[in-house]
């Protein structure tokens, strides 16, 4: 399953600019939850942004120095070993009646 990675709420107003300083992870890297993913700059502070789950970084959607907003999708992670029961679209299927 692909997981959209979004800019976290860092406690600033919604329209406050956040800059992507650098990516720690490259596309194709396998990450564990909590591994460093990117570095964000906001109001002169440096904030490390970590992988939200175990998976493979399949797509980076923004580059260094881009201005971001809270909630913006910046990357996609192919989640590894996603438990089917916790997937929001998971449902039991049964064979059709004959």
Short mmCIF file of the C-alpha atoms (twelve columns), coordinates in Angstrom:
data_MODEL
# 
_entry.id   MODEL 
# 
loop_
_atom_site.group_PDB 
_atom_site.id 
_atom_site.type_symbol 
_atom_site.label_atom_id 
_atom_site.label_alt_id 
_atom_site.label_comp_id 
_atom_site.label_asym_id 
_atom_site.label_seq_id 
_atom_site.Cartn_x 
_atom_site.Cartn_y 
_atom_site.Cartn_z 
_atom_site.pdbx_PDB_model_num 
ATOM 1  C CA . UNK A 1  0.000   0.000   0.000  1 
ATOM 2  C CA . UNK A 2  1.222   3.506   -0.800 1 
ATOM 3  C CA . UNK A 3  1.246   5.982   2.054  1 
ATOM 4  C CA . UNK A 4  1.255   9.726   1.329  1 
ATOM 5  C CA . UNK A 5  3.808   11.483  3.525  1 
ATOM 6  C CA . UNK A 6  2.564   14.946  4.468  1 
ATOM 7  C CA . UNK A 7  4.200   17.973  6.047  1 
ATOM 8  C CA . UNK A 8  3.436   17.739  9.764  1 
ATOM 9  C CA . UNK A 9  1.757   20.443  11.814 1 
ATOM 10 C CA . UNK A 10 4.656   22.142  13.582 1 
ATOM 11 C CA . UNK A 11 2.466   24.505  15.598 1 
ATOM 12 C CA . UNK A 12 2.693   27.507  13.278 1 
ATOM 13 C CA . UNK A 13 -0.237  29.143  11.450 1 
ATOM 14 C CA . UNK A 14 -1.467  27.059  8.458  1 
ATOM 15 C CA . UNK A 15 -0.056  29.483  5.876  1 
ATOM 16 C CA . UNK A 16 3.343   29.805  7.581  1 
ATOM 17 C CA . UNK A 17 6.117   28.868  5.120  1 
ATOM 18 C CA . UNK A 18 8.105   25.722  5.777  1 
ATOM 19 C CA . UNK A 19 11.155  25.020  3.626  1 
ATOM 20 C CA . UNK A 20 12.501  21.590  2.717  1 
ATOM 21 C CA . UNK A 21 16.204  21.887  3.483  1 
ATOM 22 C CA . UNK A 22 17.370  18.433  2.384  1 
ATOM 23 C CA . UNK A 23 16.339  14.835  1.895  1 
ATOM 24 C CA . UNK A 24 18.103  12.223  4.017  1 
ATOM 25 C CA . UNK A 25 16.485  9.358   2.098  1 
ATOM 26 C CA . UNK A 26 16.656  8.632   -1.618 1 
ATOM 27 C CA . UNK A 27 13.960  7.043   -3.766 1 
ATOM 28 C CA . UNK A 28 14.305  3.278   -3.399 1 
ATOM 29 C CA . UNK A 29 15.664  3.443   0.158  1 
ATOM 30 C CA . UNK A 30 14.120  1.011   2.627  1 
ATOM 31 C CA . UNK A 31 13.200  2.864   5.815  1 
ATOM 32 C CA . UNK A 32 12.156  1.843   9.285  1 
ATOM 33 C CA . UNK A 33 9.598   3.894   11.194 1 
ATOM 34 C CA . UNK A 34 11.513  6.749   12.845 1 
ATOM 35 C CA . UNK A 35 14.404  6.796   10.342 1 
ATOM 36 C CA . UNK A 36 15.384  10.319  9.268  1 
ATOM 37 C CA . UNK A 37 13.548  11.217  6.061  1 
ATOM 38 C CA . UNK A 38 14.029  14.956  5.509  1 
ATOM 39 C CA . UNK A 39 15.090  18.186  7.154  1 
ATOM 40 C CA . UNK A 40 12.629  21.082  7.350  1 
ATOM 41 C CA . UNK A 41 13.371  24.730  8.131  1 
ATOM 42 C CA . UNK A 42 10.739  26.878  9.788  1 
ATOM 43 C CA . UNK A 43 11.211  30.248  11.460 1 
ATOM 44 C CA . UNK A 44 14.980  29.704  11.674 1 
ATOM 45 C CA . UNK A 45 14.612  26.313  13.366 1 
ATOM 46 C CA . UNK A 46 15.762  23.015  11.858 1 
ATOM 47 C CA . UNK A 47 13.301  20.145  12.275 1 
ATOM 48 C CA . UNK A 48 14.122  16.551  11.364 1 
ATOM 49 C CA . UNK A 49 11.157  14.756  9.825  1 
ATOM 50 C CA . UNK A 50 11.124  10.973  10.271 1 
ATOM 51 C CA . UNK A 51 9.570   8.118   8.321  1 
ATOM 52 C CA . UNK A 52 6.052   7.490   9.655  1 
ATOM 53 C CA . UNK A 53 6.149   3.728   8.957  1 
ATOM 54 C CA . UNK A 54 8.356   0.890   7.696  1 
ATOM 55 C CA . UNK A 55 8.576   0.915   3.913  1 
ATOM 56 C CA . UNK A 56 10.356  1.865   0.722  1 
ATOM 57 C CA . UNK A 57 10.490  5.498   -0.365 1 
ATOM 58 C CA . UNK A 58 9.090   5.255   -3.884 1 
ATOM 59 C CA . UNK A 59 8.612   8.915   -4.797 1 
ATOM 60 C CA . UNK A 60 9.827   12.306  -3.627 1 
ATOM 61 C CA . UNK A 61 7.429   15.000  -4.839 1 
ATOM 62 C CA . UNK A 62 9.335   18.145  -3.828 1 
ATOM 63 C CA . UNK A 63 12.921  19.256  -3.987 1 
ATOM 64 C CA . UNK A 64 15.254  21.078  -1.621 1 
ATOM 65 C CA . UNK A 65 14.490  24.768  -1.015 1 
ATOM 66 C CA . UNK A 66 10.816  24.389  -1.983 1 
ATOM 67 C CA . UNK A 67 8.289   26.184  0.216  1 
ATOM 68 C CA . UNK A 68 5.788   23.762  1.742  1 
ATOM 69 C CA . UNK A 69 2.531   24.013  3.633  1 
ATOM 70 C CA . UNK A 70 1.181   21.885  6.498  1 
ATOM 71 C CA . UNK A 71 -0.574  18.828  5.102  1 
ATOM 72 C CA . UNK A 72 1.102   18.995  1.684  1 
ATOM 73 C CA . UNK A 73 2.103   15.594  0.277  1 
ATOM 74 C CA . UNK A 74 5.880   15.578  -0.166 1 
ATOM 75 C CA . UNK A 75 6.591   11.892  -0.766 1 
ATOM 76 C CA . UNK A 76 5.094   8.423   -1.071 1 
ATOM 77 C CA . UNK A 77 6.126   5.353   0.890  1 
ATOM 78 C CA . UNK A 78 5.373   1.761   -0.115 1 
ATOM 79 C CA . UNK A 79 4.437   0.396   3.292  1 
ATOM 80 C CA . UNK A 80 5.878   -3.008  4.139  1 
ATOM 81 C CA . UNK A 81 3.895   -5.687  5.976  1 
ATOM 82 C CA . UNK A 82 0.746   -3.546  6.201  1 
ATOM 83 C CA . UNK A 83 -1.741  -5.458  8.394  1 
ATOM 84 C CA . UNK A 84 -4.787  -6.100  6.202  1 
ATOM 85 C CA . UNK A 85 -7.235  -5.843  9.110  1 
ATOM 86 C CA . UNK A 86 -6.206  -2.238  9.840  1 
ATOM 87 C CA . UNK A 87 -6.430  -1.046  6.234  1 
ATOM 88 C CA . UNK A 88 -9.380  1.395   6.009  1 
ATOM 89 C CA . UNK A 89 -10.659 -0.245  2.805  1 
ATOM 90 C CA . UNK A 90 -10.265 -3.799  4.072  1 
ATOM 91 C CA . UNK A 91 -13.388 -5.886  4.090  1 
ATOM 92 C CA . UNK A 92 -14.131 -9.567  4.153  1 
ATOM 93 C CA . UNK A 93 -15.135 -11.113 0.873  1 
ATOM 94 C CA . UNK A 94 -17.135 -14.228 0.375  1 
ATOM 95 C CA . UNK A 95 -17.677 -16.424 -2.636 1 
ATOM 96 C CA . UNK A 96 -20.827 -15.636 -4.595 1 
ATOM 97 C CA . UNK A 97 -23.819 -17.860 -3.929 1 
ATOM 98 C CA . UNK A 98 -24.519 -20.398 -6.645 1 
# 
